[in-house]
Amino acid sequence: MQVPSYVEYERASSVEHALALLSRPDHRVLAGGHSLIPMMKLRLAQPGVLVDINGLAELAQIRKDGGVLRIGALARHADLLDSAVAGELYPIVHDAERVVADPIVRLWGTVGGSLCQADPSEDLSAVFAAARATAVIRGQDGDREIPVREFHLGPYETVIGPGELLAEVRVPVHRGVGSAYEKVARRVGDWSVAAVGAVLRLGQDQAIEEAGLGLTAVGAEHFVAAEAEDFLRGRAPDEESFARAAAIAAVHCRPVADQRGPEDYKRHLVAELTIRALRRAAERAAARAGPPR
Ligand SMILES: Cc1cc2nc3c(=O)[nH]c(=O)nc-3n(C[C@H](O)[C@H](O)[C@H](O)COP(=O)(O)OP(=O)(O)OC[C@H]3O[C@@H](n4cnc5c(N)ncnc54)[C@H](O)[C@@H]3O)c2cc1C
């Protein structure tokens, strides 16, 4: 099937207008359309009405606001890659955006669409889970905030309810944080075979105060390697800690064999990429030591 079924189209003129439209049954947000339109062509999605939010500039901002990096749901992948403040505070974001799809997809695909699509291979889901970001979900009754770690209920399913949209992602900014993302794909621009994001916060004594480990495409619950994070807390950021955390992450994830590789290969990648991401995150944390800017 290459042609979507009949669908109506509404262009939202404001967030309030979008929310009013979405309160009707069978309405669905259209952001970049890179995932939704192909699903409609395959008739895997058959919304009655598309609510186009592409004109809502207020949802596209990226800025630091006090102790929080705020990323609008309508920010494009390319905007995030261009954002100096995002790259400085969370280089993991730039690492990941450099390897999300290709320049054409990055020019139009959005942060919100990536999270809401809830594809298990979506790179930003692991990035924001590792960074312990918060999703701001807007409805006609106001906003509710949900940790990104609780945002995905499973493949292609999120906590966003009828009449709601994802407005923003908020990432906390702390002193002494370093982050990195490592991905292996079959070819340039492809989805991950496996990928790992690491966020390390070092304390005054240089021990690991908090660790975030996000896993992409390997069946990790909520995209997180929670057991490996628990192991790292309080330890020295050294090769021995990283190797042991990597082994824990590889054991606890649940990859499935598919055209991208067998299960044991994916576990091997998780272990190796965890070490590499942690190593780079630790180097960056050391370089950023000092008060937050
Ligand atoms: C060829 C190709 C390669 C790709 N490779 C990668 C890759 O390597 N890594 C990767 O991470 N991604 C990849 N992607 C996906 C890309 O990141 C898409 O941009 C993303 O999946 C969807 O974003 P979108 O803005 O196009 O969303 P859309 O397709 O418009 O929407 C996707 C879903 O999210 C919902 N939605 C969108 N925005 C909101 C919102 N604000 N609130 C509530 N619901 C919303 C829609 O209703 C729909 O259900 C690839 C896509 C393509 C086409």
The ligand as an SDF file (V2000), in Angstrom:
LIG
                    3D

 53 58  0  0  0  0  0  0  0  0999 V2000
   15.0680    7.5460    6.2120 C   0  0  0  0  0  0  0  0  0  0  0  0
   14.9410    7.8300    7.6800 C   0  0  0  0  0  0  0  0  0  0  0  0
   15.9760    7.5000    8.5210 C   0  0  0  0  0  0  0  0  0  0  0  0
   15.8810    7.7480    9.8790 C   0  0  0  0  0  0  0  0  0  0  0  0
   16.9350    7.4430   10.6950 N   0  0  0  0  0  0  0  0  0  0  0  0
   16.8560    7.7100   12.0070 C   0  0  0  0  0  0  0  0  0  0  0  0
   17.9550    7.4190   12.8660 C   0  0  0  0  0  0  0  0  0  0  0  0
   19.0140    6.9400   12.4670 O   0  0  0  0  0  0  0  0  0  0  0  0
   17.8030    7.7000   14.1890 N   0  0  0  0  0  0  0  0  0  0  0  0
   16.6530    8.2530   14.6910 C   0  0  0  0  0  0  0  0  0  0  0  0
   16.5880    8.4780   15.8900 O   0  0  0  0  0  0  0  0  0  0  0  0
   15.6240    8.5620   13.9000 N   0  0  0  0  0  0  0  0  0  0  0  0
   15.7040    8.3000   12.5660 C   0  0  0  0  0  0  0  0  0  0  0  0
   14.6360    8.6140   11.7620 N   0  0  0  0  0  0  0  0  0  0  0  0
   13.4050    9.1870   12.3430 C   0  0  0  0  0  0  0  0  0  0  0  0
   13.4960   10.6990   12.4300 C   0  0  0  0  0  0  0  0  0  0  0  0
   14.1860   11.0130   13.6060 O   0  0  0  0  0  0  0  0  0  0  0  0
   12.0930   11.3180   12.4600 C   0  0  0  0  0  0  0  0  0  0  0  0
   12.2580   12.6550   12.3390 O   0  0  0  0  0  0  0  0  0  0  0  0
   11.2570   11.0080   13.7100 C   0  0  0  0  0  0  0  0  0  0  0  0
   10.9960    9.6650   13.8580 O   0  0  0  0  0  0  0  0  0  0  0  0
    9.8790   11.5740   13.6750 C   0  0  0  0  0  0  0  0  0  0  0  0
    9.9080   12.9350   13.7680 O   0  0  0  0  0  0  0  0  0  0  0  0
    8.8920   13.7860   12.9270 P   0  0  0  0  0  0  0  0  0  0  0  0
    9.0320   15.1790   13.3900 O   0  0  0  0  0  0  0  0  0  0  0  0
    9.0760   13.5110   11.4800 O   0  0  0  0  0  0  0  0  0  0  0  0
    7.4890   13.2040   13.4730 O   0  0  0  0  0  0  0  0  0  0  0  0
    6.1340   12.8250   12.7210 P   0  0  0  0  0  0  0  0  0  0  0  0
    6.3890   11.7880   11.6970 O   0  0  0  0  0  0  0  0  0  0  0  0
    5.4170   14.0380   12.2850 O   0  0  0  0  0  0  0  0  0  0  0  0
    5.3320   12.1900   13.9520 O   0  0  0  0  0  0  0  0  0  0  0  0
    5.7130   10.9640   14.5290 C   0  0  0  0  0  0  0  0  0  0  0  0
    4.6820   10.6110   15.6120 C   0  0  0  0  0  0  0  0  0  0  0  0
    4.8070   11.5010   16.7110 O   0  0  0  0  0  0  0  0  0  0  0  0
    3.5840   12.2310   16.9180 C   0  0  0  0  0  0  0  0  0  0  0  0
    3.9980   13.5840   17.2860 N   0  0  0  0  0  0  0  0  0  0  0  0
    4.9050   14.3670   16.6450 C   0  0  0  0  0  0  0  0  0  0  0  0
    5.1370   15.4950   17.3440 N   0  0  0  0  0  0  0  0  0  0  0  0
    4.3400   15.4350   18.4410 C   0  0  0  0  0  0  0  0  0  0  0  0
    4.1240   16.2980   19.5420 C   0  0  0  0  0  0  0  0  0  0  0  0
    4.7990   17.4600   19.6990 N   0  0  0  0  0  0  0  0  0  0  0  0
    3.2420   15.9180   20.4910 N   0  0  0  0  0  0  0  0  0  0  0  0
    2.5510   14.7480   20.3700 C   0  0  0  0  0  0  0  0  0  0  0  0
    2.7340   13.8740   19.3610 N   0  0  0  0  0  0  0  0  0  0  0  0
    3.6020   14.2230   18.3940 C   0  0  0  0  0  0  0  0  0  0  0  0
    2.8120   12.1400   15.6110 C   0  0  0  0  0  0  0  0  0  0  0  0
    1.4270   12.2630   15.7940 O   0  0  0  0  0  0  0  0  0  0  0  0
    3.2170   10.7420   15.1490 C   0  0  0  0  0  0  0  0  0  0  0  0
    2.4610    9.7800   15.8320 O   0  0  0  0  0  0  0  0  0  0  0  0
   14.7010    8.3490   10.3990 C   0  0  0  0  0  0  0  0  0  0  0  0
   13.6490    8.6800    9.5540 C   0  0  0  0  0  0  0  0  0  0  0  0
   13.7550    8.4180    8.2030 C   0  0  0  0  0  0  0  0  0  0  0  0
   12.6190    8.8090    7.3090 C   0  0  0  0  0  0  0  0  0  0  0  0
  1  2  1  0
  2  3  1  0
  2 52  2  0
  3  4  2  0
  4  5  1  0
  4 50  1  0
  5  6  2  0
  6  7  1  0
  6 13  1  0
  7  8  2  0
  7  9  1  0
  9 10  1  0
 10 11  2  0
 10 12  1  0
 12 13  2  0
 13 14  1  0
 14 15  1  0
 14 50  1  0
 15 16  1  0
 16 17  1  0
 16 18  1  0
 18 19  1  0
 18 20  1  0
 20 21  1  0
 20 22  1  0
 22 23  1  0
 23 24  1  0
 24 25  2  0
 24 26  1  0
 24 27  1  0
 27 28  1  0
 28 29  2  0
 28 30  1  0
 28 31  1  0
 31 32  1  0
 32 33  1  0
 33 34  1  0
 33 48  1  0
 34 35  1  0
 35 36  1  0
 35 46  1  0
 36 37  1  0
 36 45  1  0
 37 38  2  0
 38 39  1  0
 39 40  1  0
 39 45  2  0
 40 41  1  0
 40 42  2  0
 42 43  1  0
 43 44  2  0
 44 45  1  0
 46 47  1  0
 46 48  1  0
 48 49  1  0
 50 51  2  0
 51 52  1  0
 52 53  1  0
M  END
$$$$
